[in-house]
Amino acid sequence: MTEALERPVGPPVSDADPFAPDALEHPEPLHRGLRAAGPVVYLTRYGVHAMARHEEVHAALTDWQRFESGSGVGLANFRHERPWRPPSLLLEADPPRHDAPRRVLRELLAPPALRRLREQWTAAAESLVEDVVCAETEFDAFTELARAFPLRVFPDAVGLGPDGRENLLPYGNMAFNAFGPVNNLVEADAHRVGELSAWVNAQCARKALREDGIGARIWAAADRGDLTHEQAPLVVRSLLTAGVDTTVHGLAAALFAFATHPEQWQRLRERPELARVAFDEAVRWQSPVQTFFRTATTDVRIAGVLVPEGSKILMFLGAANRDPARWHDPDRFDLGRDPSGHVGFGMGLHQCVGQHVARLEAEVLLTSLARRVERIELTGRPRRHLNNTLRSWASLPVRVHTAA
């Protein structure tokens, strides 16, 4: 009887397409269905196993030994397919290859190292908010705030020059699309792959970076032997790939949340120290990074389901972040909630090394807005920009009422 109970069983099967336009635009119905189906679901369209519940997603993210990133965090399996670019040393590598790059970036991006940026970024936030809010009461909050602020401060911190920054978001959009199937979203960017890749690669060279930026410090780490000189430009590239898009869309998620939950905006105005909590709750609620893949390094049994070695596993971070088994009233944006434990920044060894940077950017921008703006409201339907991995935005039309 015990042997029968322990015998692996087949997972529920679904023909749902998580990369279809409707699912990318409105993922919640798919997420609910996958969570209800079971801890592991087999997606027949792509021949992958999927997990959408918080317990299993969290466990897999923290178990890099059995759920590797080195075979790619997208649908493509690097064991059998050549990646379109050299794999990321942070996102698409496991120990020991992952260790030195992460150690260097962790030190450069740790909270103590970011304190010197706080004053500078606070001033930049104050200036941007004053320019936007004083100029007009109706504007696109995505373009004027969520996109504008990270593109102003983060490339400066890395040490990029002023020219060509408009390439960062298209490059990131292309990179995150590439984690999904080769669909029309990927094909739409195909004509720019060479151009955008060449521009980003050029920015990662030592000569392209200012001497006082994070990028130059990465090269200095290579000079000390903490990295190889071959690794240094790839680590800079990781910063430029993942350090802008996710913050932009996280800020947009927070602004959308406050425009649709005015009582929470008042809560922030009364208690501005909640700005970081607000950003994490927005990341949980909207999950700018919706999905990532892992690959099973061995036969893995999950809740009685056997996932064979070499299988691709699609983890629904957005679904895990709204799992009612983990969160009370998960579809509600609530500053009274403790959002710690969300998987919007990943978890475990591959948790986003730049998450403190994103939180600082959000904190100073939201705090500045809360001082000047009494109310934020939508003036039209926000538009999504579809991406295979990101929950992205195209526009967020708002009206603000400034404080007296």
Stockholm file with secondary structure:
# STOCKHOLM 1.0

chainA/1-404         MTEALERPVGPPVSDADPFAPDALEHPEPLHRGLRAAGPVVYLTRYGVHAMARHEEVHAALTDWQRFESGSGVGLANFRHERPWRPPSLLLEADPPRHDAPRRVLRELLAPPALRRLREQWTAAAESLVEDVVCAETEFDAFTELARAFPLRVFPDAVGLGPDGRENLLPYGNMAFNAFGPVNNLVEADAHRVGELSAWVNAQCARKALREDGIGARIWAAADRGDLTHEQAPLVVRSLLTAGVDTTVHGLAAALFAFATHPEQWQRLRERPELARVAFDEAVRWQSPVQTFFRTATTDVRIAGVLVPEGSKILMFLGAANRDPARWHDPDRFDLGRDPSGHVGFGMGLHQCVGQHVARLEAEVLLTSLARRVERIELTGRPRRHLNNTLRSWASLPVRVHTAA
#=GR chainA/1-404 SS CHHHHHSCBCCCEECCCTTSHHHHHSCHHHHHHHHHHCSSEEETTTTEEEECSHHHHHHHHTCTTTEESTTCSSSSCTTTSCCSSCCCTTTSCCTTTTHHHHHHHHHHTSHHHHHHHHHHHHHHHHHHHHHHHHHCSEEEHIIIIIIHHHHHHHHHHHTCCSTTGGGHHHHHHHHHHTTSCSCHHHHHHGGGHHHHHHHHHHHTSGGGSCTTSHHHHHHHHHHHTSSCTTHHHHHHHHHHHHSSHHHHHHHHHHHHHHHHCHHHHHHHHHCGGGHHHHHHHHHHHHCSBCEEEEEESSCEEETTEEECTTCEEEEEHHHHTTCTTTSSSTTSCCTTSCCTTCCTTCCGGGSCTTHHHHHHHHHHHHHHHHHHEEEEEESSCCEEEECSSBEEEEECEEEEEECC
#=GC SS_cons         CHHHHHSCBCCCEECCCTTSHHHHHSCHHHHHHHHHHCSSEEETTTTEEEECSHHHHHHHHTCTTTEESTTCSSSSCTTTSCCSSCCCTTTSCCTTTTHHHHHHHHHHTSHHHHHHHHHHHHHHHHHHHHHHHHHCSEEEHIIIIIIHHHHHHHHHHHTCCSTTGGGHHHHHHHHHHTTSCSCHHHHHHGGGHHHHHHHHHHHTSGGGSCTTSHHHHHHHHHHHTSSCTTHHHHHHHHHHHHSSHHHHHHHHHHHHHHHHCHHHHHHHHHCGGGHHHHHHHHHHHHCSBCEEEEEESSCEEETTEEECTTCEEEEEHHHHTTCTTTSSSTTSCCTTSCCTTCCTTCCGGGSCTTHHHHHHHHHHHHHHHHHHEEEEEESSCCEEEECSSBEEEEECEEEEEECC
//
